């Protein structure tokens, strides 16, 4: 293993709403580097991530077929390694992000598309490294790690409580 951990990113655009790959590659590589820099993660030499930027219709089918939820979601992760494997192999797996759900959430939360996509990529990558949020302790650990990684990228804590907007004056 090298001293500098790197995760190569392969991007597939499946929905025109995402635009060109060049729009998302710098962000994806920056996020992958920030995740790879974490000491608690073992990043194998030659690590690769497949990032699929798709739409709600496609992610709904995947969510239904693989998780039993017949509805769109913002992000899905499919680790290449078996759940029992201690360390991921060089092919980490797939992270799939749905444009419509991601864009709606970003707008509702008052976040930029880039910041929300970065958060979803961090979240998805951590799943590929075996992190989960099935119980409260796992969720707290994963959210704390996401928040630290995003802070290093200059992105505000997505889990922070926000103040309600003041009432409008007529």
Secondary structure, 3 states (H helix, E strand, C coil): CCCCCCEEEEEEECCHHHCCHHHHHHHHHHHHHHHHCCCCCCCCCCEEEEEEEECHHHHHHHHHHHHCCCCCCCEEEEECCCCCCCCCCCEEEEEEEEHHHHHHHHHHHCCCHHHHHHHHHHHHHHHHCCCCCCCHHHHHHHHHHHHHHHHHCCCCCCCCCCCCCCCCCC
